[in-house]
Amino acid sequence: MIELSGTMTVGDVVALADDHAAVSIPTEVVDAVDRVHDGAAELSTRHATYGRTTGVGANRMAAIPTDDRDFGMRLLRSHSGDAGDPLCARTVRSMIAVRLIQLCVPGAGLDPAILTGLERMLNDDALPEVLQYASIGTGDLAALAGTALTLIGERPASAALTPMPPWGADSALPFMSSSALTVGRSCLAVDELNRLERASSVIYMLSFLALDGNPSTFSPVAARSAAAPHVDTVASRLRSLFADDRTERPPARIQDPYGLRVYPVAHASVVASLDSLVAQLERTMNSAQENPLFDVDGDQVIHHGAFYQAALSLELDGATLALALTAPITHSRIRMLNDPETNGGNAFLAADSDGSSGLMMVEYVAAGAIAEIRNAAQPASVGTLVLSRGAEEDATFASQGILQLERSVAAYRVLLCCELVGAVRLLRQRGIVERFGGVLGRALAIAADLPRDEEDRDLRGDLATAETVLDELGRLIAAPPR
């Protein structure tokens, strides 16, 4: 059971998205939200309030008659349009989890019954259908408006769900005023990437030892000299993995190619960017960013731009760019694994040297994955649109940023699979698999199902098998402290 407290984490969102835990809302949280709901109703009788007593967007100057009881429902219906393919249930659950976490921080002024409705949605797995193309800019308006219509019973849920009564203007806009879908998807992406970056270090060390790399590159002195965040975190991790080699052997080179030599520095940029992204996500989900905000104690309605996701957009771009930075040196190691000048055997780790292609095409697949990572790394944060007759003259592209990061994560998985296949094959060819203990020994046991046949053949199965073990490899290394 996850009890919402106002200090929730990315891990909490992932647990709720994966349906591994039920959610509960403490009575004191409901009471606090109810107090702001009552205060907002009173404040709105004395102050013009966006989305309650006025229209929204370019209609913000239009006054809403006090006897218009249908305005809230019209607002939800008109903002619920989306298109494209449905998003998966896990993604939708992440959105609902984030929105519920956000609404437990008083300030939106909506009816606390909505918190109970979202709690039922998650615990009963009765989900709305959310389509691929929707809002950009202010927030994930269409996805959340559609969720509201599902809670009310105007749209079907994926399981039985007792409908709520129609919502008024006190709840319609406040509920929609969030980037919960973008934040939820970002939580899932960063959780996966945190596992993959740790798996990368395991795979790197398998390649490093297969290629007799020079360990001075991750020495404490080298790490200090880098003068960059988290280099020591990565270098310390690599030294621990290196110690799993139970034999002593001299390095093959005084100075290794970049693929081996600069990994601690380049990969530290990934660790640092993910650490920063997690911090921004957790600040975002534990803050009341709805516009307007109701400061009941201060007796004021706050109209603001705190919902503007500039920081999140930059953090998403940063993670995608960090992957684009480190991807080429991964390809460098794959090339070294395939090169007889560095692998000590046949070209492309083939079974013989008479023109056999071996793992040649694995190198090409890796290059295709890098092309996708580079394409996705075009910064979404520099994008902008003018929406709603100029009411949003600089709509942010944070929701596009997470789509690009998701593409990059998928391609990064493929890239790691390509390196793993080559590293394991070279270790087997050299007959040194058995000399490793500790984490590396467990890693090779996890990867033991990779095919051993080295004849030229279809390699799709090798890559598919490698993909199934990546997350398990990542779990062999403890997450770095934040």
TIKOL-487512 format. One record per residue: residue in one letter; x, y, z of N, C-alpha, C in turn. Coordinates in steps of 0.2 Angstrom, whole numbers, plus 5000, padded with zeros to 4 digits. Layout:
! residues N
AXYZXYZXYZ ...
This chain:
! residues 482
M500449945000500050005000500450065000 I500350114995500750174995500250234998 E500450265003500050315006500350385003 L499950425001500150484998500250545003 S500850575003501050615008501350685006 G501350695000501650754997502450754996 T502750694998503450684996503550624992 M503150614987503250554983503750554978 T503950494976504550484972504350454965 V504850454961504850424954504650344955 G504950314960504850244962504150234964 D503850274967503150274969502650274963 V502850314958502450314952502550254948 V503150224948503250164944502850104947 A502850104954502550054957501750054956 L501450114956500750124954500650104947 A501050124943500950114935501050034934 D501450004937501549934936500949894940 D500549924944500049894948500349844953 H500949864956501249824961500949844968 A500649904968500449924975499749964974 A499349954979498749994980498950064983 V498450114982498550184984498050204989 S498250244994497750264999497950345000 I497450375002497450455003497350465011 P497750485015497650495022497050545023 T496650535028496150585030496350655030 E496950665033497150735034497250775027 V497450735022497550755015496950775012 V496450735013495750755010495450815014 D495550815020495350875024495650935022 A496350935020496650995018496451015011 V496350975007496050985000495351015001 D494950985005494251005006494251085009 R494751095013494751165016494851215010 V495351195006495551245001494951244996 H494551194995493951194990493451244993 D493351234999492851285002493051355002 G493751365003494051435003494051464996 A494151414991494151444984493451464981 A492951424984492251444982492151514984 E492351534991492151594993492651654990 L493251634989493651684985493451704978 S493151654975492951664968492251704968 T491951714973491351764973491651834974 R492251844976492551914977493051934971 H493351884968493851894963493751854957 A493851894951493851864945494351804944 T494051744943494451684943494451644937 Y495051644934495151604927494851534927 G494451524923494151454922493551434927 R493451484931492851474935492351534934 T492551594934492051644933492251674926 T492751654922492951674915493051614911 G493051624905493251574900493951554900 V494251514896494951494896495251514890 G495951514890496251524883496151594881 A495951604874495851664871495151694874 N494751644877494051664880494151694887 R494751704889494851724897494551784899 M494351834894494051894896493251884896 A493051824894492251814894492051794901 A491551834903491251814910490751764909 I490851714914490351664914489751674919 P489151674917488551694922488551644928 T488451674933488451634940487951574939 D487451584935486951524935487051474930 D487651484926487851434921488151374925 R487751324926487951264930488251214925 D488251224918488451174914489151184911 F489451244913490051274911490651224912 G490751194918491251144919491251084914 M490651054913490550994909490751014901 R490451074899490651094893491451104892 L491751134897492451134897492851074896 L492551024900492850954899492750924892 R492150924890491950894884492350934878 S492450994878492751034873493551024872 H493851004878494550994879494750924878 S494350874877494450804878494650774871 G494750814866494850784859495550764859 D495750694857496350674855496350624849 A496850604847496850564841497450514841 G497450464836498050414836497850354839 D498350314840498350254844498250254851 P497950214855497850214862498550204865 L498650244871499250224875499150164879 C499750134881499650074885499450084892 A499150034895498850044902499350064907 R499950044906500550064911500650144910 T500650164904500750234904500150274906 V499550254905498950284908498950284915 R499150224918499150224926499650274928 S500250284925500750334927500450404927 M500050414922499750484922499250494928 I498850444929498350454935498750454941 A499250414942499650414949499950484950 V500250514944500550584945500050634947 R499450634943498950684945498650674952 L498550614954498350604961498850634966 I499450614965499950644969499950714969 Q499950754963499950824963499350854967 L498750824966498150854969498150844976 C498550804979498550794986498950854990 V499250894985499550954988499051014987 P498751034992498151084992498351144988 G497851174984498051234980497551244974 A497351184971496951184965496251204967 G496051194973495351214974494751174972 L494951114969494451064967494051024972 D493550994970493150944975493650884977 P493650874983494050824986493850754984 A493150754982492950684979493250664973 I493650704969493950684963494550644965 L494850654971495450614974495250544975 T494650534978494350474979494250434972 G493950474967493850444961494450414957 L495050454958495650434955495950374959 E495850374965496050324969495750254967 R495050264966494650204964494950184957 M495050224952495350214946495950164946 L496450184950497050154951496950084954 N496550084960496550024964496049974960 D495549994956495149944952495449934945 D495949964943496249964937495649984931 A495250024933494750054928494950114925 L495250104919495650164916495350194910 P495450254909495150294903495650274897 E495350284891495750274885496050344883 V496750344882497050404881497450394874 L497350434869497650424863498250464862 Q498650444857499350464856499450544855 Y499050574851499150644849498550684853 A498850734857498350774860498750844862 S498750864868498950934869499750944869 I499851004868500551034869500551104872 G501051114876500951184879500751184886 T500151214888499951224894499951164899 G499751104896499751044900499450984896 D499350934899499050874895498350874896 L498050934892497350944893496850894891 A497050864885496550814882496550754886 A497150734888497150664891496850674898 L496850724901496550734908495850754907 A495650794902494850804901494550734900 G494850694896494550624894494550584900 T495050584905495050554911494450574915 A494350644915493750664919493150644917 L493050634910492450614907492350534908 T492850504909492850434911492650424918 L492850464923492650464930491950484930 I491650524926490950544926490550494923 G490750454919490350404915490150414908 E490450474906490250494899490750454894 R491250424896491750384892491750314896 P491850264892491950194896492650194899 A492650154904493250134907493450064906 S494050044907494249974905494049924910 A493749944915493349904920492849934923 A492449904927491849934930492049994935 L491750044934491850104938491250144939 T491050154946490450194948490550264946 P490150294942490250364939490150414945 M490450464944490450524948489850574946 P489550614950489050664947489450714942 P489150744938489450794934489850844938 W490350874935490750914938490550994937 G490751034941490651104940491251144938 A491151204937491751244936492251244941 D492151224947492551224953493151174952 S492951124947493451064947493651054940 A493351074935493451054928494151084926 L494251144926494951174924495451154929 P495351154935495951134940496151064938 F495751024937495950954936496350944929 M496150984924496550974918497251014918 S497351064923497851104923498551074925 S498751024921499350984924499650954918 S500350934918500750894913500750824916 A500250794919500350734923500550674918 L500250674912500450624907501250634905 T501450694904502150704902502550684908 V502350694914502750684920502750604921 G502150574921502150504922502550464917 R502550484910502950444905503650464907 S503850514909504550534911504750494917 C504350474922504550434927504650364925 L504250334920504350274918505050264914 A505150324910505750324905506350324910 V506350364915506950374919507150314923 D506550284925506650224929506950164925 E506750164918507050114914507850134912 L507950194911508550214909509050204915 N508850214921509250204927509550134927 R509050084925509350014925509750004919 L509650034914510050024908510750054908 E510750114912511450144912511850094917 R511550064922511950014926512149954922 A511649934918511849874914512449894909 S512449954907512949974902513649964905 S513649984912514349974915514549894916 V514049854917514249784917514449764910 I514049784905514249764898514949794896 Y515049854898515649884897516249844900 M516149824906516749784909516849714906 L516349684903516449624900516849634893 S516649694890517049714884517749724886 F517849764891518449794893518949734895 L518749684898519149624900519249574894 A518749574890518849534884519349564879 L519449634880519949664875520549684879 D520649664885521249674889521349754890 G520849784892520949854893521349874898 N521549944898522049974903521650004909 P521649974915521249994921521450064923 S521950094921522150164924521550214922 T521150194917520650244915520150254920 F520050204925519550214930519850214937 S520450234937520850244943520550304947 P520650304954520450364958520750434955 V521350424953521750484951521350514944 A521250464940520950484933520250514935 A519850484939519150504941519250584944 R519650594948519750664951519950714945 S520350694941520550734936520050754931 A519450714930518950734926518550794928 A518550814934518250874936517550874934 A517150824934516450824932516050784936 P515350794937514950764942514850684940 H514950644945514750574945515350534941 V515850564939516450524936516650474941 D516750494948516950454953516450394954 T515850414954515350364955515450304950 V515550324943515550274938516250234939 A516750274940517450244941517450194947 S517150214952517150164958516750104956 R516250114953515850054951516250004946 L516650034942517049994937517649964941 R517949994946518449964949518149904953 S517549904956517249854959517149794954 L516949804948516849754943517449724941 F517949764940518649744938518949694943 A518749704949519049654954518749594954 D518149584950517849514949518249474945 D518749494941519249454937519749424942 R519749364943520149324948520849314946 T521049334940521749334937522049394936 E522649394936523049454934523349454927 R523249504923523549504917523749574915 P524249584911524449654909523949674904 P523849744903523449774898523749764891 A523349764886523649754879523849814877 R523749874879523949934877524149984882 I524550034881524750084885524150134886 Q523850144880523250194880522750164875 D522150154878521650124874521250174870 P520950144865520450194861519950224865 Y519650274863519150314867518550264869 G518350214865517850174867517950144874 L518550124876518750104883518950154887 R519350204885519650254889519250314892 V518750334888518350394890517650374893 Y517550304893516850284896516750314903 P517150314908516950344914516750414914 V517050454910516850524909516150534905 A516150494899515550504895514950474898 H515050414902514450384905514250424911 A514750454914514550494920514050554918 S514050574912513550624910512850594909 V512850534908512150504908511950494915 V512350474920512150464927511950534929 A512350584928512150654931511550684928 S511350674921510750694918510150664921 L510250594922509650554925509550584932 D510050594936509950614943509650684943 S509850724939509450794938508750784936 L508650744931507950734929507550704934 V507750654938507350634944507150684949 A507650724950507550784955507050824952 Q507050844946506550894943505850854943 L505850794941505150764941504850754948 E505250744953504950744960504750814963 R505150864961504950924963504250944959 T504150924953503550944949502950904952 M503050844953502450804956502250814963 N502650844967502550864974502350934975 S502250974969502051044969501351054966 A501051104969500351124966500551184961 Q500451164955500651204949500051224945 E499451214948498851224944498751304944 N498451324938498251394937497551404936 P497251444941497551484946497651434952 L497951464957498051434964497651474969 F497451444974497051474979497451474986 D497651534987498051544994497451564999 V497151515002496651535007496851575013 D497451555015497751595021497851665019 G498151675013498251745011497751775008 D497151745008496551775005496651804998 Q496951764994497051784987497051724982 V496851744976496851704970497451714966 I497951664965498551684961498551654954 H498551704949498651684942499351684940 H499651634938500351634937500551584931 G501151574930501451534925501851474927 A501751454934502151404936502051334933 F501551324929501451264925501851264919 Y502251314917502651314911503251274912 Q503251214909503751164910504451174907 A504751234907505351244904505851204907 A505951194914506451154917506351084915 L505751054915505650984914505850974906 S505751024902505851014895506651014894 L506951054897507751054897508050994900 E507750964905508050904908507850844904 L507350844901507150784896507650784890 D507750844887508250854882508950834884 G509150854891509750834893509950764893 A509450724896509450654896509550624889 T509150644884509250624877509950644874 L510150704876510850724873511350684876 A511350664882511850624886511850554883 L511350524881511350464877511650474870 A511550524867511850534860512550544861 L512850574867513550584868513850524869 T513550474873513950414875513850354869 A513350364865513150304860513750294856 P514150344853514650334848515250294851 I515350304858515950264861515750194862 T515050184863514850114863514950074856 H514850114851514950084844515650074843 S516150114846516850104846517050034849 R516750024855516949954858516649894854 I516049904850515849854846516349844840 R516549894837517049894832517649854834 M517949874841518549844843518349764844 L517849744846517649674847517649644841 N517549674835517449644829518149644825 D518649684827519249694824519749654826 P520049614821520649564823521249594826 E521349664825521849694828521849704835 T521149704838521049714845520749654848 N520449604844520149554847520549484848 G521149494844521649434844521349374840 G520849384837520549324833520349344826 N519749314824519549324817519149394817 A519049414811518649474809517949464811 F517649504814516949504816516749444820 L517249414824517249354828516949294825 A517049294818516749234814517149174816 A516749114814517049054816517649034812 D517749064806518349054802518549124799 S519149124796519349184792519249194785 D518849144782518749134775518149174773 G518149234774517549274772516949274776 S516949244781516349234785516149304788 S515549314789515349384791515249394799 G515149334802515149334809514649384812 L514849434816514449484819514449544815 M514649544809514649604805514049644805 M513449614804512849654804512649674811 V512849654816512749674823513049744823 E513649754820513849824820513449874816 Y513149854811512649894807512049904811 V511749854814511149864818511349924824 A511949914827512149964832512150034829 A512350044823512450104819511750134818 G511250084816510550104815510250134822 A510450104827510150124834510450194836 I511050204834511450274835511050324831 A510950304825510550354821509950384824 E509550334827508950354830509050394836 I509550374840509650414846509850484844 R510250494839510450564837509950604834 N509450564830508850604828508450624833 A508350584838507950604844508250654848 A508850664848509250714852509150784850 Q508750804844508650874842508250904848 P508450954851508150974857507451004856 A506950964860506250984859506151054863 S506551074867506451134871506551194867 V506851194861506851254857506251264853 G505851214853505151214849504651264852 T504251294848503751334851503151344846 L502551354849501951364845501551424848 V501151454844500751504846500051474846 L499651464852499051434852498451474855 S497851454854497251494856497251564855 R497351584849497251654846497751694850 G498351664851498951704855498951704862 A498451674865498451674873499051634875 E499251584872499951554873500351564867 E500751624868501251644863501851604863 D501951564867502651524868502551454871 A502051414868501951354871502551304871 T502651274877503251234878503151164874 F503651134873503651064869503851014874 A503751014881503950964885503650894884 S503050894882502750834880503050804874 Q503350844869503750814864504350784866 G504650824871505350794874505250724877 I504750704880504750644883504650594877 L504250604872504250564866504850544863 Q505350604863505950594860506450554864 L506350564871506750524876506550444875 E505850434875505650364874505950334868 R505950364862506250334856507050324858 S507350364861508050364862508150304867 V507750294872507850234877507750164873 A507250164868507150104865507750084860 A508050134857508650124853509250114857 Y509350144863509850124868509850054870 R509250024871509249954873509549914867 V509349924861509649894855510449894855 L510649954856511349964856511749924861 L511449924867511749884873511749814871 C511149784868511149714866511749694861 C511849744856512349734851513049724855 E513249764860513849754863513849694867 L513349674871513349614875513449554871 V513149554865513249494860513949484859 G514249544857514949534855515449524861 A515349554866515749544872515749474875 V515149444875515049374877515349324872 R515349334866515649294861516349294861 L516649354862517449354863517649324869 L517349334875517549304881517449224880 R516949204877516949124875517449104871 Q517649144865518149124861518849114864 R518949164869519549164872519649114878 G519049084880519049034885519149064892 I518949124893519049154900518449164904 V517849134902517249154905517249134912 E517549074914517549044920517949084925 R518349134923518849164928518549224932 F517849234930517549294934517149264939 G517149304945516649294950516249354952 G515949354957515549414959515049434954 V514949504953514449524949514549504942 L515149504939515249484932515149414931 G515249374936515149294936514349284935 R513949324939513249324939512949344932 A513349404930513149424924513149374918 L513749344918513849294913513349234913 A513249214920512749164921512049184918 I511849254919511249274916511249274909 A511849284906511849294899512049224895 A511949174899512249104897511749074891 D511149104891510749074885510849104878 L511349154878511549184872511849124867 P511549114861511849064857512549054856 R512848994856513548984856513748964849 D513348954844513448934837513748994834 E514348994831514749044828514749044821 E514348994818514348994811513949054808 D514049074802513649124799512849104799 R512449144802511749124803511349194804 D510649184805510249234807510349254814 L510549324816510749344822510149374826 R509549374823509049404826508849374833 G508949314834508849274840509349294845 D509949314843510449334848510249394851 L510049444847509949514850509249504854 A508849464852508149464856508349434863 T508749384863508949354869509349404874 A509749434871510149494875509649544878 E509149564874508649604876508249584882 T508149524883507749494889508149494895 V508849504895509249504901509549574903 L509349624899509649694901509449714907 D508849714909508649744915508849704921 E508949644920509249594926509949614927 L510349624921511049654922511049714926 G510549764924510549824928510449824935 R510049774937509849764944510449734948 L511049704945511549684948511949734952 I511849794950512249854953511749894957 A511949914963511549964967511450024963 A510950054964510850124961511250174965 P511550224962511950274965511550314970 P511850334975511450384980511350444977 R510750474978510550544976510750594981 
